[in-house]
Amino acid sequence: MSEKDNQEKNLEEKEPKEQETAQETAATEEESKEPELSEVEKLAKDLEDAKAELEKQKKEYLFLLAEFDNFRKRTLKEKSDLVKNAAEKAMLDILPVVDDFERALQAMHDSSDLESVKEGVDLIYNKFVKYLENNGVKAIDSNNADFNTEFHEAVTTFPASDESQKGKVIDTVQKGYMINDKVLRHSKVVVGQ
């Protein structure tokens, strides 16, 4: 075979190979276009899903925000009502004591028996002290106690008759009171010096 024949034969062999390669390339391009389209569609679908999820979370957030705002307003109103009406029960429980005082005043005008009036006033006083105790109010016992600035307020000092009286309460000018272990009013006292 001559060289020319060899070249023609090679060309003939190349042509089908080139045709096959061209067909394969075309098929590959079509296949690559399909995944590109499906990838674009997939990204578009993911974007839509993300937008839907964002909208859902935004609605939930707004709902929770509104719910919290309603809770805050309701709590403020309840607190305001509680403060406004806190004294109602205390005043309601004091009214029987006021009634007793009114009866005692009437009895003082009508009666000439001083002992029965004293006894009646003592009963009213005891009833009122019991009411205070029921509400957590107790008198601070200051007589002969060590002077303590947490419970006492020194009105004046007085020279102590002996060393044991120094730094102690000699006299209570005004009783102090505590409510639930908190000082409501300090005792006004005279302290030995």
Secondary structure by P-SEA (a helix, b strand, c coil): ccaaaaaaaaaaaaaaaaaaaaaaaaaaaaaaaaaaaaaaaaaaaaaaaaaaaaaaaaaaaaaaaaaaaaaaaaaaaaaaaaaaacaaaaaaaaaaaaaaaaaaaaaaaacccaaaaaaaaaaaaaaaaaaaaaacbbbbbccccccccccbbbcccccccccccccccccccbbbbbccccccccccccccc
